[in-house]
Amino acid sequence: MGVGVIRVITAHPKLRADSRILLIGDSLAQGLNPQLKALARDERVTYEGRGISGSRIDQWAKNPWLDQTLASYQPTLILVSLGTNDAYMQGDVWERQRPALERLLDKLEASGAEVVWITPPTLPVVHNGMRVDAGFLDTLSREAPNVFDSTALNIPRGPDGLHPNVAGLAGWAGALWAWLS
């Protein structure tokens, strides 16, 4: 029984020689994109990435570029770096974003690709005058598939206290790549 539990806990998508990786997300994805692209190039893995600063789950759920890219690129592994901007929304964020999360996950899973949700690193309690909804992030981590928990990493930040600096992005991308390898 112990070995079975370990397998379940440590099970996650693995990179293969024929992997076709797609990264989508917000400004954190923008920062990870060049790092992951370089790692993919070094390993001769096909890679495409796109981050849109300030974007949220509901926006990606209806993004026409994503629809077109899923059809034409046909990824085998989709990395999703979303939740930061959602977590700073007002009101009951989970109730507002849950239907969009379901639509987004349905769309991604219908592509046949494995999906990995990259949690945001630990976020500032207050950023630009807005309070983070930690409950939303906790629920998102439980509901999303194949979660890579970035909060467990010590990621150096830039001057805004939110976005990783260059060293932080490199270390974060390297940890994710190692987890996938």
PyRosetta script that sets phi, psi and omega in degrees:
from pyrosetta import init, pose_from_sequence

init()
pose = pose_from_sequence("MGVGVIRVITAHPKLRADSRILLIGDSLAQGLNPQLKALARDERVTYEGRGISGSRIDQWAKNPWLDQTLASYQPTLILVSLGTNDAYMQGDVWERQRPALERLLDKLEASGAEVVWITPPTLPVVHNGMRVDAGFLDTLSREAPNVFDSTALNIPRGPDGLHPNVAGLAGWAGALWAWLS")
pose.set_psi(1, -40.0)
pose.set_omega(1, -179.1)
pose.set_phi(2, -59.2)
pose.set_psi(2, -42.2)
pose.set_omega(2, 179.8)
pose.set_phi(3, -65.4)
pose.set_psi(3, -39.9)
pose.set_omega(3, 178.4)
pose.set_phi(4, -62.4)
pose.set_psi(4, -40.7)
pose.set_omega(4, 178.0)
pose.set_phi(5, -64.2)
pose.set_psi(5, -43.0)
pose.set_omega(5, 178.3)
pose.set_phi(6, -61.4)
pose.set_psi(6, -41.0)
pose.set_omega(6, 178.7)
pose.set_phi(7, -61.9)
pose.set_psi(7, -42.4)
pose.set_omega(7, 179.6)
pose.set_phi(8, -65.3)
pose.set_psi(8, -44.4)
pose.set_omega(8, -177.8)
pose.set_phi(9, -66.2)
pose.set_psi(9, -37.5)
pose.set_omega(9, -175.5)
pose.set_phi(10, -95.6)
pose.set_psi(10, -1.4)
pose.set_omega(10, -179.6)
pose.set_phi(11, -70.6)
pose.set_psi(11, 132.6)
pose.set_omega(11, 175.3)
pose.set_phi(12, -164.4)
pose.set_psi(12, 162.9)
pose.set_omega(12, -179.1)
pose.set_phi(13, -57.7)
pose.set_psi(13, 145.1)
pose.set_omega(13, 179.9)
pose.set_phi(14, -118.2)
pose.set_psi(14, 142.2)
pose.set_omega(14, 174.4)
pose.set_phi(15, -69.0)
pose.set_psi(15, 144.0)
pose.set_omega(15, 175.2)
pose.set_phi(16, -128.0)
pose.set_psi(16, 167.1)
pose.set_omega(16, 179.6)
pose.set_phi(17, -60.3)
pose.set_psi(17, -30.5)
pose.set_omega(17, -178.0)
pose.set_phi(18, -98.3)
pose.set_psi(18, 14.4)
pose.set_omega(18, 179.8)
pose.set_phi(19, -62.8)
pose.set_psi(19, 142.6)
pose.set_omega(19, 173.7)
pose.set_phi(20, -123.9)
pose.set_psi(20, 100.0)
pose.set_omega(20, -173.7)
pose.set_phi(21, -89.2)
pose.set_psi(21, 137.8)
pose.set_omega(21, 172.1)
pose.set_phi(22, -126.2)
pose.set_psi(22, 125.5)
pose.set_omega(22, 174.1)
pose.set_phi(23, -106.9)
pose.set_psi(23, 130.7)
pose.set_omega(23, 173.5)
pose.set_phi(24, -130.9)
pose.set_psi(24, 155.7)
pose.set_omega(24, 175.5)
pose.set_phi(25, 157.3)
pose.set_psi(25, -157.6)
pose.set_omega(25, -174.3)
pose.set_phi(26, -97.2)
pose.set_psi(26, -153.0)
pose.set_omega(26, -178.8)
pose.set_phi(27, -64.3)
pose.set_psi(27, -27.0)
pose.set_omega(27, 175.5)
pose.set_phi(28, -67.1)
pose.set_psi(28, -36.6)
pose.set_omega(28, 174.7)
pose.set_phi(29, -66.1)
pose.set_psi(29, -36.9)
pose.set_omega(29, 176.2)
pose.set_phi(30, -58.2)
pose.set_psi(30, -41.9)
pose.set_omega(30, 179.5)
pose.set_phi(31, -69.8)
pose.set_psi(31, -39.1)
pose.set_omega(31, 179.6)
pose.set_phi(32, -72.4)
pose.set_psi(32, -28.1)
pose.set_omega(32, -172.4)
pose.set_phi(33, -52.5)
pose.set_psi(33, -55.2)
pose.set_omega(33, -178.2)
pose.set_phi(34, -65.3)
pose.set_psi(34, -32.0)
pose.set_omega(34, 179.0)
pose.set_phi(35, -66.7)
pose.set_psi(35, -48.0)
pose.set_omega(35, -179.6)
pose.set_phi(36, -68.5)
pose.set_psi(36, -35.9)
pose.set_omega(36, 177.8)
pose.set_phi(37, -61.2)
pose.set_psi(37, -42.3)
pose.set_omega(37, 178.8)
pose.set_phi(38, -65.5)
pose.set_psi(38, -42.1)
pose.set_omega(38, 178.3)
pose.set_phi(39, -63.9)
pose.set_psi(39, -41.7)
pose.set_omega(39, 178.8)
pose.set_phi(40, -64.0)
pose.set_psi(40, -43.0)
pose.set_omega(40, 178.7)
pose.set_phi(41, -60.6)
pose.set_psi(41, -45.0)
pose.set_omega(41, 179.6)
pose.set_phi(42, -60.8)
pose.set_psi(42, -33.3)
pose.set_omega(42, -178.6)
pose.set_phi(43, -95.9)
pose.set_psi(43, 3.4)
pose.set_omega(43, -178.8)
pose.set_phi(44, 57.1)
pose.set_psi(44, 44.1)
pose.set_omega(44, 177.3)
pose.set_phi(45, -108.9)
pose.set_psi(45, 135.0)
pose.set_omega(45, -180.0)
pose.set_phi(46, -68.6)
pose.set_psi(46, 133.9)
pose.set_omega(46, -172.9)
pose.set_phi(47, -144.6)
pose.set_psi(47, 141.9)
pose.set_omega(47, 172.9)
pose.set_phi(48, -142.1)
pose.set_psi(48, 139.4)
pose.set_omega(48, 179.8)
pose.set_phi(49, -145.8)
pose.set_psi(49, 149.6)
pose.set_omega(49, 176.5)
pose.set_phi(50, -153.1)
pose.set_psi(50, 126.4)
pose.set_omega(50, 173.9)
pose.set_phi(51, -120.6)
pose.set_psi(51, 142.8)
pose.set_omega(51, 178.3)
pose.set_phi(52, -123.3)
pose.set_psi(52, 115.4)
pose.set_omega(52, -177.9)
pose.set_phi(53, -57.5)
pose.set_psi(53, 132.8)
pose.set_omega(53, 177.6)
pose.set_phi(54, 80.6)
pose.set_psi(54, 1.8)
pose.set_omega(54, -175.2)
pose.set_phi(55, -78.3)
pose.set_psi(55, 157.6)
pose.set_omega(55, -177.2)
pose.set_phi(56, -128.1)
pose.set_psi(56, 173.3)
pose.set_omega(56, -179.6)
pose.set_phi(57, -58.0)
pose.set_psi(57, -46.1)
pose.set_omega(57, -177.4)
pose.set_phi(58, -62.8)
pose.set_psi(58, -32.7)
pose.set_omega(58, 179.8)
pose.set_phi(59, -71.9)
pose.set_psi(59, -39.9)
pose.set_omega(59, 178.9)
pose.set_phi(60, -72.0)
pose.set_psi(60, -27.5)
pose.set_omega(60, 179.4)
pose.set_phi(61, -63.4)
pose.set_psi(61, -23.6)
pose.set_omega(61, -178.9)
pose.set_phi(62, -123.3)
pose.set_psi(62, 25.3)
pose.set_omega(62, -176.5)
pose.set_phi(63, -81.1)
pose.set_psi(63, 117.2)
pose.set_omega(63, -178.6)
pose.set_phi(64, -64.9)
pose.set_psi(64, -32.8)
pose.set_omega(64, 177.4)
pose.set_phi(65, -60.1)
pose.set_psi(65, -41.7)
pose.set_omega(65, 179.6)
pose.set_phi(66, -62.5)
pose.set_psi(66, -44.9)
pose.set_omega(66, 178.8)
pose.set_phi(67, -57.7)
pose.set_psi(67, -47.6)
pose.set_omega(67, -179.5)
pose.set_phi(68, -64.9)
pose.set_psi(68, -40.3)
pose.set_omega(68, -177.4)
pose.set_phi(69, -70.2)
pose.set_psi(69, -38.9)
pose.set_omega(69, 176.8)
pose.set_phi(70, -60.4)
pose.set_psi(70, -39.9)
pose.set_omega(70, -179.3)
pose.set_phi(71, -72.4)
pose.set_psi(71, -42.5)
pose.set_omega(71, -174.5)
pose.set_phi(72, -87.8)
pose.set_psi(72, -38.0)
pose.set_omega(72, -175.7)
pose.set_phi(73, -84.2)
pose.set_psi(73, -31.4)
pose.set_omega(73, 179.8)
pose.set_phi(74, 50.0)
pose.set_psi(74, 65.7)
pose.set_omega(74, -179.3)
pose.set_phi(75, -66.4)
pose.set_psi(75, 154.1)
pose.set_omega(75, 173.1)
pose.set_phi(76, -102.2)
pose.set_psi(76, -18.7)
pose.set_omega(76, 179.9)
pose.set_phi(77, -141.5)
pose.set_psi(77, 123.7)
pose.set_omega(77, 179.7)
pose.set_phi(78, -114.0)
pose.set_psi(78, 123.4)
pose.set_omega(78, 176.7)
pose.set_phi(79, -100.7)
pose.set_psi(79, 128.2)
pose.set_omega(79, -177.4)
pose.set_phi(80, -119.0)
pose.set_psi(80, 119.2)
pose.set_omega(80, 176.8)
pose.set_phi(81, -115.6)
pose.set_psi(81, 85.4)
pose.set_omega(81, -178.8)
pose.set_phi(82, -138.9)
pose.set_psi(82, 158.7)
pose.set_omega(82, 175.8)
pose.set_phi(83, 129.2)
pose.set_psi(83, -23.4)
pose.set_omega(83, -177.8)
pose.set_phi(84, -62.9)
pose.set_psi(84, -54.1)
pose.set_omega(84, -178.1)
pose.set_phi(85, -67.4)
pose.set_psi(85, -33.9)
pose.set_omega(85, 176.8)
pose.set_phi(86, -62.7)
pose.set_psi(86, -41.7)
pose.set_omega(86, -175.8)
pose.set_phi(87, -64.7)
pose.set_psi(87, -19.5)
pose.set_omega(87, 178.8)
pose.set_phi(88, -99.7)
pose.set_psi(88, 8.7)
pose.set_omega(88, 175.2)
pose.set_phi(89, -73.3)
pose.set_psi(89, 161.1)
pose.set_omega(89, 179.2)
pose.set_phi(90, -91.2)
pose.set_psi(90, 158.9)
pose.set_omega(90, 174.5)
pose.set_phi(91, 81.7)
pose.set_psi(91, -161.2)
pose.set_omega(91, -179.5)
pose.set_phi(92, -81.7)
pose.set_psi(92, 88.4)
pose.set_omega(92, -173.8)
pose.set_phi(93, -62.2)
pose.set_psi(93, -42.8)
pose.set_omega(93, -177.3)
pose.set_phi(94, -60.9)
pose.set_psi(94, -46.7)
pose.set_omega(94, -180.0)
pose.set_phi(95, -62.6)
pose.set_psi(95, -36.0)
pose.set_omega(95, 179.7)
pose.set_phi(96, -73.7)
pose.set_psi(96, -37.8)
pose.set_omega(96, -172.5)
pose.set_phi(97, -96.6)
pose.set_psi(97, -16.7)
pose.set_omega(97, -177.8)
pose.set_phi(98, -56.1)
pose.set_psi(98, -47.4)
pose.set_omega(98, 179.1)
pose.set_phi(99, -60.0)
pose.set_psi(99, -38.6)
pose.set_omega(99, 178.6)
pose.set_phi(100, -68.1)
pose.set_psi(100, -38.7)
pose.set_omega(100, 176.7)
pose.set_phi(101, -61.1)
pose.set_psi(101, -44.2)
pose.set_omega(101, 179.0)
pose.set_phi(102, -61.3)
pose.set_psi(102, -43.2)
pose.set_omega(102, 178.5)
pose.set_phi(103, -63.7)
pose.set_psi(103, -43.8)
pose.set_omega(103, -179.4)
pose.set_phi(104, -63.5)
pose.set_psi(104, -47.9)
pose.set_omega(104, -179.6)
pose.set_phi(105, -64.1)
pose.set_psi(105, -39.5)
pose.set_omega(105, 176.7)
pose.set_phi(106, -58.5)
pose.set_psi(106, -45.2)
pose.set_omega(106, -179.4)
pose.set_phi(107, -63.1)
pose.set_psi(107, -46.8)
pose.set_omega(107, -177.9)
pose.set_phi(108, -66.6)
pose.set_psi(108, -44.3)
pose.set_omega(108, -178.8)
pose.set_phi(109, -69.4)
pose.set_psi(109, -30.8)
pose.set_omega(109, 177.3)
pose.set_phi(110, -65.2)
pose.set_psi(110, -21.6)
pose.set_omega(110, 178.3)
pose.set_phi(111, -70.5)
pose.set_psi(111, -14.5)
pose.set_omega(111, -177.9)
pose.set_phi(112, 88.5)
pose.set_psi(112, -4.4)
pose.set_omega(112, -179.8)
pose.set_phi(113, -81.9)
pose.set_psi(113, 153.9)
pose.set_omega(113, 169.0)
pose.set_phi(114, -77.7)
pose.set_psi(114, 145.6)
pose.set_omega(114, -177.2)
pose.set_phi(115, -117.3)
pose.set_psi(115, 131.6)
pose.set_omega(115, 174.3)
pose.set_phi(116, -119.6)
pose.set_psi(116, 126.5)
pose.set_omega(116, 176.9)
pose.set_phi(117, -97.6)
pose.set_psi(117, 120.5)
pose.set_omega(117, 178.4)
pose.set_phi(118, -94.3)
pose.set_psi(118, 111.4)
pose.set_omega(118, -179.9)
pose.set_phi(119, -68.6)
pose.set_psi(119, 151.0)
pose.set_omega(119, 172.5)
pose.set_phi(120, -63.3)
pose.set_psi(120, 151.3)
pose.set_omega(120, 171.7)
pose.set_phi(121, -62.2)
pose.set_psi(121, 171.4)
pose.set_omega(121, 176.6)
pose.set_phi(122, -51.6)
pose.set_psi(122, 127.8)
pose.set_omega(122, -175.3)
pose.set_phi(123, -100.6)
pose.set_psi(123, 151.2)
pose.set_omega(123, 174.9)
pose.set_phi(124, -61.3)
pose.set_psi(124, 142.2)
pose.set_omega(124, 179.2)
pose.set_phi(125, -59.7)
pose.set_psi(125, -39.8)
pose.set_omega(125, 176.7)
pose.set_phi(126, -127.4)
pose.set_psi(126, 130.4)
pose.set_omega(126, 177.1)
pose.set_phi(127, -137.5)
pose.set_psi(127, 126.5)
pose.set_omega(127, -177.3)
pose.set_phi(128, 51.4)
pose.set_psi(128, 38.8)
pose.set_omega(128, 177.3)
pose.set_phi(129, 79.3)
pose.set_psi(129, 2.8)
pose.set_omega(129, -179.0)
pose.set_phi(130, -110.4)
pose.set_psi(130, 141.2)
pose.set_omega(130, 178.7)
pose.set_phi(131, -89.7)
pose.set_psi(131, 139.3)
pose.set_omega(131, 178.0)
pose.set_phi(132, -75.8)
pose.set_psi(132, 142.1)
pose.set_omega(132, 175.7)
pose.set_phi(133, -96.1)
pose.set_psi(133, 89.3)
pose.set_omega(133, -177.8)
pose.set_phi(134, -63.2)
pose.set_psi(134, -32.8)
pose.set_omega(134, 177.4)
pose.set_phi(135, -61.7)
pose.set_psi(135, -39.4)
pose.set_omega(135, 176.9)
pose.set_phi(136, -60.7)
pose.set_psi(136, -47.1)
pose.set_omega(136, -179.0)
pose.set_phi(137, -63.1)
pose.set_psi(137, -39.3)
pose.set_omega(137, 177.5)
pose.set_phi(138, -63.3)
pose.set_psi(138, -45.8)
pose.set_omega(138, 179.8)
pose.set_phi(139, -65.3)
pose.set_psi(139, -41.4)
pose.set_omega(139, 177.7)
pose.set_phi(140, -59.3)
pose.set_psi(140, -42.3)
pose.set_omega(140, 179.5)
pose.set_phi(141, -63.6)
pose.set_psi(141, -32.2)
pose.set_omega(141, 178.4)
pose.set_phi(142, -78.1)
pose.set_psi(142, -31.8)
pose.set_omega(142, -174.2)
pose.set_phi(143, -89.5)
pose.set_psi(143, -26.2)
pose.set_omega(143, -176.4)
pose.set_phi(144, -77.7)
pose.set_psi(144, 152.2)
pose.set_omega(144, 179.7)
pose.set_phi(145, -83.4)
pose.set_psi(145, 150.5)
pose.set_omega(145, 172.0)
pose.set_phi(146, 42.8)
pose.set_psi(146, 67.0)
pose.set_omega(146, -174.0)
pose.set_phi(147, -81.4)
pose.set_psi(147, 127.1)
pose.set_omega(147, 169.4)
pose.set_phi(148, -97.2)
pose.set_psi(148, 111.7)
pose.set_omega(148, -173.2)
pose.set_phi(149, -83.6)
pose.set_psi(149, 97.0)
pose.set_omega(149, 179.9)
pose.set_phi(150, -73.9)
pose.set_psi(150, -18.8)
pose.set_omega(150, -179.1)
pose.set_phi(151, -67.3)
pose.set_psi(151, -18.1)
pose.set_omega(151, 179.9)
pose.set_phi(152, -79.4)
pose.set_psi(152, -7.5)
pose.set_omega(152, -176.4)
pose.set_phi(153, -99.4)
pose.set_psi(153, 149.5)
pose.set_omega(153, 172.9)
pose.set_phi(154, -93.4)
pose.set_psi(154, 98.3)
pose.set_omega(154, -173.6)
pose.set_phi(155, -107.7)
pose.set_psi(155, 112.9)
pose.set_omega(155, 177.5)
pose.set_phi(156, -60.6)
pose.set_psi(156, 139.5)
pose.set_omega(156, -175.1)
pose.set_phi(157, -109.8)
pose.set_psi(157, 159.9)
pose.set_omega(157, 174.5)
pose.set_phi(158, -82.4)
pose.set_psi(158, -171.9)
pose.set_omega(158, -175.3)
pose.set_phi(159, -60.8)
pose.set_psi(159, -27.3)
pose.set_omega(159, -178.0)
pose.set_phi(160, -79.2)
pose.set_psi(160, -7.5)
pose.set_omega(160, 179.1)
pose.set_phi(161, 75.9)
pose.set_psi(161, -3.1)
pose.set_omega(161, -178.0)
pose.set_phi(162, -109.5)
pose.set_psi(162, -53.7)
pose.set_omega(162, -175.4)
pose.set_phi(163, -85.1)
pose.set_psi(163, 135.8)
pose.set_omega(163, 177.5)
pose.set_phi(164, -62.9)
pose.set_psi(164, 149.6)
pose.set_omega(164, 172.1)
pose.set_phi(165, -80.1)
pose.set_psi(165, -178.2)
pose.set_omega(165, -175.6)
pose.set_phi(166, -58.7)
pose.set_psi(166, -45.2)
pose.set_omega(166, 178.8)
pose.set_phi(167, -63.7)
pose.set_psi(167, -39.5)
pose.set_omega(167, 178.0)
pose.set_phi(168, -63.1)
pose.set_psi(168, -42.1)
pose.set_omega(168, 178.3)
pose.set_phi(169, -65.0)
pose.set_psi(169, -42.1)
pose.set_omega(169, 179.6)
pose.set_phi(170, -63.1)
pose.set_psi(170, -45.4)
pose.set_omega(170, 179.5)
pose.set_phi(171, -65.7)
pose.set_psi(171, -40.4)
pose.set_omega(171, 179.4)
pose.set_phi(172, -63.9)
pose.set_psi(172, -48.1)
pose.set_omega(172, 178.7)
pose.set_phi(173, -62.1)
pose.set_psi(173, -41.5)
pose.set_omega(173, 179.2)
pose.set_phi(174, -62.9)
pose.set_psi(174, -40.2)
pose.set_omega(174, 178.4)
pose.set_phi(175, -65.6)
pose.set_psi(175, -41.6)
pose.set_omega(175, 177.8)
pose.set_phi(176, -63.4)
pose.set_psi(176, -46.4)
pose.set_omega(176, -179.0)
pose.set_phi(177, -61.3)
pose.set_psi(177, -42.4)
pose.set_omega(177, 178.7)
pose.set_phi(178, -63.0)
pose.set_psi(178, -39.9)
pose.set_omega(178, 178.3)
pose.set_phi(179, -63.3)
pose.set_psi(179, -35.2)
pose.set_omega(179, 179.8)
pose.set_phi(180, -81.3)
pose.set_psi(180, -17.3)
pose.set_omega(180, -173.0)
pose.set_phi(181, -88.9)
pose.dump_pdb("model.pdb")
